[in-house]
Amino acid sequence: MLAHHAVAPSQLWTAWRPDPLVVVALVLAAVGYRRGVVALRARARPGPRRGEVAAFTAGLVAVAVALASPLEGAAGALFSAHMLQHLLLVLVAAPLLAAGRPALAIGAAFPATTRRAWRRQAARPAARRATDVVLHPVVVWALGTVTLWAWHLPVLYDAAVRHDLLHAVEHASLLGTALLLWTVVWGRGPRPAATPTAVGLLFATALASAALGAVLTLAGTPLYDVHATTTAAWGLSPLEDQQLAGATMWVPAGLVYMAVMAGLLGSWLSSLDREPATP
């Protein structure tokens, strides 16, 4: 059973069927986040601000566009559409979700006994060390880079397109590692990284992404057998489709990383200018 069902352009809307698991996950995330925000406000506790709530909501919408819209149908036929799904998850949904402080809000939605038990577990030295390791910039970069490159190896990519479970694992791992990245970049972890560290992490991630995009764009032959017969209906050869996917990862994605790095550095330098001079 194909995880992605290849469709022609004329069939895109009629053949599209959103995955019930994706829809349920989005609804549960939205309900849990909303309940947590309301609970924090009722207890007069600091919680996500309006802008952060809006960011989280927009992140859920981005996930829905990537995985529960006609783009999912197009991804069955086009590698370039599948690549667009990946970039929506990594560069749009993940930064917006991380900016919304989901751990704080969704955690507040649980009963008091559950929250106290979780806090006790999180306060243990072993748990703190594990958190520090997982959110270390080098570890975050390595996890994200290995995940990104691994899922674009022909053998794994073809298998993910053909099998539902592997397809779900692919998207979940891409979104999960991207959430770790943007949690560090936005300083949402227990020990926020300094701005130069966050910018360095983004720069290294952008290089890894651009390198993969260059490989896909400059390859002289199609790499993915699963799309050998599915692109013609869209007016593309398999190689042209692959080159379009690679160029999308190489240039637009790189511009997004550069824009965020410039914004972080600009804000950081402005904060240094505002600091009072030492007597």
GUDONU-391767 format. One record per residue: x, y, z of N, C-alpha, C, CB in turn. Coordinates in steps of 0.2 Angstrom, whole numbers, plus 2048, in hexadecimal, padded with zeros to 3 digits. Glycine has a CB too. Layout:
N
XYZXYZXYZXYZ
...
END
This chain:
279
8047FA8008008008008048068007FB800806
80380B7FB8078117FB8058168008078147F4
80A81880480981E80980782480580F81F80D
80A82580080882B7FB8048287F580E82F7F9
7FE82A7F37FB8277EE7FC82C7E87F38267EF
7FF82A7E380182F7DD7FA8317DA80682C7D8
7FA8377D87F483A7D57F683E7CF7EF83D7DA
7F283F7CA7F38447C57F084B7C77EF8427BE
7F28507C47EF8577C67E88577C67F285C7C1
7E58547C17DD8547C17DA8507C67DB8527BA
7DD84C7CA7DA8487CF7DC84A7D67DD8417CE
7E08507D67E38527DD7DE8537E27E78587DC
7D88577E17D38587E67CF8527E77CF85E7E4
7CD84E7E27C88497E37CC8437E67C58477DD
7D28427E57D683C7E87D983D7EF7DB83A7E3
7D98447F17DC8457F77D88437FD7DD84D7F8
7DB83F8027D883D8087DD83E80D7D6835807
7DB8438127E08448187E083E81C7DD84A81C
7E683D81F7E78378237E483982A7EF836824
7DF83482C7DC8358337E08368387D7830834
7E68338397EB83383E7EE83A83E7F082E83D
7EF83D8397F28448397EC84983B7F4846831
7E68488397E184C83B7E084C8437DA84B837
7E08468457DF84584C7E48488507DE83D84E
7EB84784E7F084A8527F08518527F784784E
7EE85484C7ED85C84C7E885E8517EC85E845
7E285B8517DD85D8557DF85C85D7D7858854
7E285685E7E48558657E985B8677E784E866
7EE85C8637F38618657F08688667F886285F
7EB86A8617E88708627E38718697E387285C
7E086B86A7DC86B8707E086B8767D7865870
7E58678767EA86787C7ED86E87D7EF86287B
7EF8718787F38778797EE87D87B7F687A872
7E887D8797E388287B7E18818827DC881876
7E087A8847DE87988B7E487B8907DD87188C
7EA87A88E7F087C8927F08848937F687A88F
7EF88788D7EF88F88D7EA8918927EE892886
7E488F8917DE8918967E088F89D7D888D894
7E388989E7E48878A57EA88C8A87E78808A5
7EF88E8A47F48928A77F18998A97F98938A2
7EC89C8A47E98A28A67E58A28AC7E68A48A0
7E189C8AD7DD89C8B27E189B8B97D98958B2
7E78998B97EB8988BF7F089E8BF7EF8928BE
7EF8A38BB7F38A98BB7FA8A88BA7F18AD8C1
7FC8A38B68038A18B58058A38AE8038998B6
80B8A58AE80E8A78A780D8A28A28158AA8A8
80B8A389C80A89E89780C8A189080389B897
80A89E88B80C8A18848088A788380A89C87F
80B8AC8808088B287F8048B287880D8B887E
8008B78777FC8B68717FF8B586A7F88BD870
8058B886A8098B786480C8AF86380F8BB863
80D8AD8698108A686980A8A18688138A4870
8048A386B7FE89E8697FD89F8627F88A186D
7FD8A485F7FC8A58578018A18547FC8AC855
8078A185680D89D85280B89685381489F856
80989385880888C85980288A85480688A860
7FD88F8547F788D8507F988D8497F2893851
7FD89284780089284080488C83E80489883F
80888984380C88384280787D841810882848
80287D8457FD8778437FA87883C7F7877849
7F987E83A7F687F8337FB87D82E7F4886832
80287E83080787C82B80887582B80E87F82D
80787183080786A83080186782C807867837
7FB86A82D7F58688297F68698227EF86C82C
7F986F8207FB8708197FF86B8167FD877818
80486981A80A86481880785D81781086481C
80385B81C80185481C7FA85281C803851823
7F585781C7EE85681B7EB85B8167EB857822
7EE85C8117EC86080B7ED85D8057EF86780B
7EB85F7FF7EC85C7F97F485C7F77E98607F3
7F885F7FB7FF85E7FA8018577FB8038637FF
7FE8548007FF84D8017FE8497FB7FB84A807
7F984A7F77F78467F17FD8487EC7F08487EE
7FF84E7EB8048507E680A84C7E88058577E6
80C84B7EE8128487F18138417EF8138497F8
80D83E7ED80D8377EB8108367E48068347EB
80F83C7E081283C7D981883F7D880D83F7D5
81A8457DC81F8497DB8248497E181D8507DA
82A8487E082F8497E58308507E78368467E3
82F8557E382F85C7E582985E7E982E8607DE
82385B7E981E85C7ED81F8597F48178597EB
8228537F48248507FA82A8547FE8278497F9
82E8577FA83385B7FD83086180083885D7F8
82B8647FD82786A7FF82486880682286C7FA
82286280781F86080D82486081281C85980C
82A85D81183085D81683286481883685A813
83286981383487081582F87381983687480E
82887281782387581B82487382381C873819
82586C82482686A82A82C86D82E82686282A
83186D82B83886F82E83987682E83E86C82A
83687A82983888182983288682B83B883823
82C88382B82688782C823884833821887827
82087E83381D87B83882187B83F81A874837
82787883E82B87784482D87E848831874842
82F88384483188984882B88D84B83488E843
82588C84881F88F84A81D88B85081988F845
81D88585081B88185681F88285C81B879854
82688285B82B88386082A88A86383288285E
82888F85F82789686282189686682789B85C
81D89286581789286981788F87081188E866
81D88D87281F88A87981A88487A81E88F87E
81987F87681487A87781587587D815875871
81B87487F81C87088581987488C82486F887
81A87A88C81787E89280F87D891819885892
80C87F88C80587F88B80287888C803882884
80487388880186D88880286988E804868882
80886A89280986889880486A89D81086989A
80287089D7FE8738A17F78708A17FD87B8A1
7F586D89B7EF86A89A7EE86389E7EE869893
7F38608A07F385A8A47F085B8AB7F98568A4
7EE8568AF7EC8578B67F28598BA7E98518B8
7F085C8C07F685E8C47FA8588C77F38618CB
7F88528C87FC84D8CA80184B8C57F78478CC
7FE84B8BE8038498B980884E8B87FF8498B2
8068558B980C85A8B88118598BE8088618B8
80F8588C48138578C98188518C88108578D0
81584C8C68198468C481E8478BF8158408C3
81C84B8BA82184D8B48268518B781D8508AF
8258568BB82A85B8BE82F8578C28278608C2
82D8528C683184E8CA83684A8C682D8498CF
8338478C08388438BC83D8488B883383F8B7
83A84E8B683E8528B28448558B683A8588AF
8438568BD8488598C184D8548C384485B8C8
84D84E8C28528498C385884A8BF8508428C2
85E8498C286484B8BE8658478B886A8498C3
8638418B886383D8B185F8408AC8618368B2
8598428AE8558458A985784C8A784E8468AC
85A8508AB85D8568A98638558A486085A8AF
8678508A686D84F8A186B84D89B8718498A4
86584889A86384689486084C89085D841895
85C85189385A85689085F85B88D85585A895
86585C89186A86088F86E85D88986F861894
86E85688987185388386D85387D87284B885
86685287D86285287886285987585B85087A
86285E87986186587786886987585D86987B
86D86587687486887487486986D87A863876
87686F86B87687186487A86C85F87A878863
87F86986188386485D87E85E85C889862860
87B85C86187785686187185785C875853868
86E85D85E86885F85A86A86085286586685C
86F86385187286384A87385C847878867849
87685884A87785184887184D84787C84D84D
86C84D84C86684A84B86284C84586284B851
86285384485E85683E86185483885D85D83F
86885483786B85383186B84C82F872855832
86C84783486B84083286483E83086E83C838
85F84183485884083285784282B854843837
85984882985784B82385B84781D85A852822
86184681E86584281886283B81886C84281A
86183881E85F83181D85883081A85E82E825
85383481B84D83381884D83581084883781B
85383880E853839807858835803856840806
85A82F80785E82A8048598267FF861825809
85A8247F98558217F585281B7F885881F7EF
8568177FC8528117FE84D81380485880C801
84F81780884A81980D84481D80B84E81D813
84682280684182680383B8227FF84482B7FE
83E81D7FB8398197F78358157FC83D8157F3
83881280183480E80682F81280A83980B80B
83181880C82C81D80F82681E80B82F823812
82781F80482182180081D81B7FF8248237F9
82081580081C80F7FF81880C80582080A7FC
81B80E80B81880B81181581081681D807814
80F81081880C81581C81081682380581281E
81281182681581182D81B81582C81680B830
81F81382782681682682581D82482A812821
82081F82081E82581E81D82A824818825819
81982782981782B82F81D82C833812827833
82282783382882883782C82D83482C821838
82D82E82D83183282A82E83A82C830831822
82883B82B82684282C82684483481E84382A
82583F83882584083F82D84284182383A843
83183E83F83883F84083B84683E83D83983E
83984783883B84E83583885483983984F82E
83285383B82F85883F83285884682785783F
83385384983685285083D85585083684B852
84185384C84885684C84885E84A84C852847
84386084684386784584086B84B83E86883F
83C86884F83986B85583F86C85A834867858
84386785A84986785F84E86D85C84D86185F
84F86E85685387385385087A85585487284C
84A87B85484788185584688385C840882851
84587E86084587F86784B88286A84387886B
85187F86785788286985888986685D87E867
85688A86085789185D853896860855890855
84D89486284989986584A89A86D841898864
84F89686F85089687684B89487B85289D878
84788F87984188C87D84388688183C88A878
84A88488184C87F88584D88188D85287C883
84F87C89185087E89885688389985187889C
85B88289486188689486288A88D867882896
85E88F88C85F89388686689488385B899886
86789287D86D89387986E89A87886E88F873
87489C8788768A38768758A486F87D8A5878
8738AA86D8718AC8668778AA8618708B3865
87D8AB8628828A885D8828A185D8898AA860
88189D86288089686287A89485D87F893868
87489785E86E89685A87089785386889A85D
87389D85187589F84A8798998478788A684A
87E89784B88389284987F88C84788889184E
87B88A84C87788484A873884844872882850
86F88A84386C88B83D87088B83786889283D
87688E83787B88E83287D887830881892833
87F88383588187C83387B87883088387983A
87587983386F87683086E878829869877834
86E87E82786D88182187287E81C86E888820
87987D81E87E87A81A87C87381888587A81D
87A86F81D87886881C872867817876864823
86D86C81886786C81486986E80D862871816
86D87380C86F87580587387080287487C806
87886C80587C867802877861800880864808
87286080386D85B80186A85D7FB868858806
8678637FB8648667F58698677EF86286D7F7
86F8687F08748687EA8748617E787A86B7ED
87585C7EC8768557E98708537E58768507EF
86A8557E78648537E38638577DD85D8547E8
86585D7DD8648627D78698607D28658697D9
87085E7D487585D7CF8768567CD87B85F7D2
8728517D087284A7CE8708497C786E8467D3
8748457C38738457BC86D8407BA8798437B8
86B83C7BF8668377BE8618377C48698307BD
85B8357C28568347C885882F7CD84F8327C5
8578317D385982D7D98548287DC85C8317DE
84D82A7DB8488277DE8438237D984482C7E2
84481C7DA8408187D58388197D68418117D7
83681B7DC82F81B7DE82B8217D982E81D7E5
82F8267D782C82B7D382E82A7CB82F8327D5
8308247C98328237C282D8247BE83681C7C2
8268227C08218227BB81B8277BD81E81B7BA
81C82B7C281782F7C58178377C381782F7CD
81D8397C081D8407BF81B8427B88258427C0
81A83E7B48188407AD8128437AD8188397A8
80D8417B18068447B180784C7B38028417B5
80C84E7B680D8547B98128587B48108547C0
8138557AE8188597A981F8597AB8158607A8
8218557AF8288557B182B84E7B08298577B9
83284E7AF8358477AF8378467B683B8477AA
8398407B883B83E7BE8418437C083D8377BF
8468447BC84C8487BD84A84F7BE8518477B7
8468527BA8448597BB8408597C283F85B7B5
83C8557C48398557CA83E8557D083484F7CB
8438517CF8488507D484C8577D584D84A7D3
84E8597CF8518607CF84D8657D28538627C8
8478667D184286B7D484286A7DB83B86A7D1
8428647DE8428627E58498657E884185B7E6
84E8637E58558657E785686C7E785A8627E3
8538707E28548777E285087A7E785287A7DB
84A8777E984687A7EE84987A7F583F8767EE
84C8747F68508737FC8568787FD85286C7FE
8598797F786087C7F785F8847F886387B7F0
85A8877F485A88E7F48558917F88588907ED
84E8907F78498937FC84A8918038428907FA
84C88A80584D88980C85388C80E84F88180C
85988D80A85E89180C85D89880E864890807
85889B80A8568A280B8538A38128528A5806
84F89E81484B89E81A85089E82084689881B
85589981F85A89982585E89F82585F893823
8608A28208638A882085F8AE8238668AA819
8598AE8218558B48248548B382B84E8B3821
8538AD82E8538AC8358598AE8398518A5837
85F8AC8368658AD8398678B583986B8AA835
8658B88338668BF8338618C38398648C282C
85B8C08398578C383E8598C28458508C083E
85C8BC84785F8BB84E8658BF84F8608B384E
8698BF84A86F8C384B86E8CB84C8748C2845
8698CD8488678D48488648D684F8628D6843
8608D285285D8D38588628D285E8578CD859
8678CE85D86C8CD8628708D38628708C7861
8728D585C8778DB85C8738E185F8798DC855
86D8E285D8698E88608698E78688628E885D
8688E186A8688E187286E8E38758668DA874
8748E187187A8E387487B8EB8748808E0870
8788EE86F8798F586F8758F88748768F8868
86F8F587686B8F887B86D8F78828648F587B
8728F28838758F188A8798F788D8798EB88A
8788F989387B8FE8968838FD89687990089D
88790289588E90289589090089C891908892
8968FD89C8998FB8A389D9018A589D8F58A3
89C9048AB8A090A8AE8A79088AE89D90C8B5
END
